[in-house]
Amino acid sequence: MTSSEKTTPVTTPASGTPSPVPTRRLGSTGPQVSALGLGAMGMSALYEGGDRAESLATLHAALDAGVTLIDTGDFYGMGSNEMLINEALRTAPAGARERAVISVKFGGMRDPDNGWGPVDGRPAAVRNFAAYSLQRLGTDHIDIYRIARVDPAVPVEETVGAIAELVQAGHVRHIGLSEAGADTLRRAASVAPISDLQIEYSLISRGIEDTILPTARELGIGITAYGVLSRGLISGHFTPDRELAATDFRAISPRFQGENLRHNLDLVESLRKVAEQKGVTVAQTAIAWVLSRGEDIVPLVGARHRDRLAESLGALTVTLDADDLAAIERAVPAGAAQGDRYPSSQMAHLDSEH
Ligand SMILES: NC(=O)c1ccc[n+]([C@@H]2O[C@H](COP(=O)([O-])OP(=O)(O)OC[C@H]3O[C@@H](n4cnc5c(N)ncnc54)[C@H](OP(=O)(O)O)[C@@H]3O)[C@@H](O)[C@H]2O)c1
């Protein structure tokens, strides 16, 4: 897809309940959700410096603003991210849980030393993971349930079939996928309706455009795009001298290393010129670009501070016309980034990259 093919302006619906956040539907069978989702991962895991009180305040600010899609994983902080969301919903104004669409990833195995094991997509494991998540979230249903990585040892039909049984039993509302390739999308969709594919998509991660996105569209599967700021790299706030703890994912991410980082931050400076011309921020430009790629795409942002959330929400009122999109493409051409989006050992687990 080229920049001129799909330019969806981001507008608030003219009728219905007034809300500062417009909504989009996830796929042809999925739920209506806020056009911007909040990913809670960095509040409990993978990025250094999470602050529980500020995380709760950010979740509350998001719910207050009309953000309904909240994404988590049972392995983010070994369940603590789910418990954080539980607390945020319990302490929010009445009706928050009913309005929220909780998306949960499972399957990533952990160990007591904070390490990661293989993924487990066996049906019995699916039921076990779901039972614990329901308990930690303090809810009787998960709105969207998905395995974080396709388990190469278990046919995807079996994993999805197990979630479909949870749907039948009322424990889960919708089935999603994560980082799955086009063939897997087809196989999964032959078993049960799939609401959305969660996958990395940003100005500097455009791998889905060739095959995965067209296949998802053909099958009526929506996209929840993560890493739209490339984990902060293209937010306009990341500085080359920032020191990262060894436990921070970015300390091992190829894009944040040495010459790659310098090159990638040069791209951000080009993008900053475009953003300044429009009077918006770099992060807003990057998020608005993802929003502009189609009504079937919902960006998840990883804000963990209220000011970052407010900045991200500002992207919803940015309209990019054809000239803006062309200027963005010139600043950050497809494939311009240096470095893979994951270290090679983790790239190997991405069904979407095979
Ligand atoms: N399915 C999957 O495989 C997968 C993988 C990764 C993530 N996810 C989901 O996607 C969500 C988002 O992913 P992500 O956190 O990696 O993506 P992101 O939104 O690209 O990056 C978030 C980071 O960018 C920095 N940032 C700077 N300005 C920001 C702004 N205005 N708004 C938000 N963040 C800003 C923050 O880092 P600092 O706070 O350190 O400055 C923040 O932690 C996650 O929370 C998770 O739910 C899914």
The ligand as a MOL file (V3000), in Angstrom:
LIG
                    3D

  0  0  0     0  0            999 V3000
M  V30 BEGIN CTAB
M  V30 COUNTS 48 52 0 0 0
M  V30 BEGIN ATOM
M  V30 1 N 1.7680 -8.5340 20.7170 0
M  V30 2 C 3.0180 -8.2350 20.9790 0
M  V30 3 O 3.9400 -9.0050 20.6500 0
M  V30 4 C 3.3570 -6.9630 21.6910 0
M  V30 5 C 4.6940 -6.5890 21.8320 0
M  V30 6 C 4.9790 -5.3800 22.4760 0
M  V30 7 C 3.9500 -4.5930 22.9440 0
M  V30 8 N 2.6540 -4.9850 22.8110 0 CHG=1
M  V30 9 C 1.5240 -4.1780 23.3460 0
M  V30 10 O 1.5460 -2.9090 22.7300 0
M  V30 11 C 1.6260 -1.8840 23.7180 0
M  V30 12 C 2.4300 -0.7170 23.1890 0
M  V30 13 O 3.7470 -1.1760 22.9080 0
M  V30 14 P 5.0320 -0.3630 23.2420 0
M  V30 15 O 4.8970 0.1690 24.6230 0
M  V30 16 O 6.2080 -1.1560 22.9250 0 CHG=-1
M  V30 17 O 4.9470 0.7560 22.1710 0
M  V30 18 P 5.2060 2.2810 21.9660 0
M  V30 19 O 3.9340 2.9850 22.2120 0
M  V30 20 O 5.8480 2.3160 20.6420 0
M  V30 21 O 6.3200 2.7300 23.0200 0
M  V30 22 C 5.9730 3.1330 24.2980 0
M  V30 23 C 7.1280 3.8800 24.9460 0
M  V30 24 O 7.4300 5.0410 24.1890 0
M  V30 25 C 7.8040 6.1070 25.0510 0
M  V30 26 N 7.0060 7.3000 24.7120 0
M  V30 27 C 7.4970 8.5130 24.4340 0
M  V30 28 N 6.5360 9.3720 24.1230 0
M  V30 29 C 5.3830 8.7230 24.2360 0
M  V30 30 C 4.0390 9.0930 24.0470 0
M  V30 31 N 3.6500 10.3180 23.6920 0
M  V30 32 N 3.0880 8.1620 24.2510 0
M  V30 33 C 3.4360 6.9140 24.5960 0
M  V30 34 N 4.7070 6.4940 24.7870 0
M  V30 35 C 5.6790 7.4090 24.6010 0
M  V30 36 C 7.5850 5.6160 26.4670 0
M  V30 37 O 8.8470 5.2160 26.9790 0
M  V30 38 P 9.3870 5.8440 28.3300 0
M  V30 39 O 8.2060 5.8780 29.2710 0
M  V30 40 O 10.4610 4.9150 28.7550 0
M  V30 41 O 9.8860 7.1990 27.9430 0
M  V30 42 C 6.7330 4.3860 26.3310 0
M  V30 43 O 6.9980 3.4290 27.3180 0
M  V30 44 C 2.2300 -2.5680 24.9320 0
M  V30 45 O 1.9040 -1.9050 26.1360 0
M  V30 46 C 1.6270 -3.9350 24.8410 0
M  V30 47 O 0.3290 -3.9250 25.4200 0
M  V30 48 C 2.3550 -6.1570 22.1670 0
M  V30 END ATOM
M  V30 BEGIN BOND
M  V30 1 1 1 2
M  V30 2 2 2 3
M  V30 3 1 2 4
M  V30 4 1 4 5
M  V30 5 2 4 48
M  V30 6 2 5 6
M  V30 7 1 6 7
M  V30 8 2 7 8
M  V30 9 1 8 9
M  V30 10 1 8 48
M  V30 11 1 9 10
M  V30 12 1 9 46
M  V30 13 1 10 11
M  V30 14 1 11 12
M  V30 15 1 11 44
M  V30 16 1 12 13
M  V30 17 1 13 14
M  V30 18 2 14 15
M  V30 19 1 14 16
M  V30 20 1 14 17
M  V30 21 1 17 18
M  V30 22 2 18 19
M  V30 23 1 18 20
M  V30 24 1 18 21
M  V30 25 1 21 22
M  V30 26 1 22 23
M  V30 27 1 23 24
M  V30 28 1 23 42
M  V30 29 1 24 25
M  V30 30 1 25 26
M  V30 31 1 25 36
M  V30 32 1 26 27
M  V30 33 1 26 35
M  V30 34 2 27 28
M  V30 35 1 28 29
M  V30 36 1 29 30
M  V30 37 2 29 35
M  V30 38 1 30 31
M  V30 39 2 30 32
M  V30 40 1 32 33
M  V30 41 2 33 34
M  V30 42 1 34 35
M  V30 43 1 36 37
M  V30 44 1 36 42
M  V30 45 1 37 38
M  V30 46 2 38 39
M  V30 47 1 38 40
M  V30 48 1 38 41
M  V30 49 1 42 43
M  V30 50 1 44 45
M  V30 51 1 44 46
M  V30 52 1 46 47
M  V30 END BOND
M  V30 END CTAB
M  END
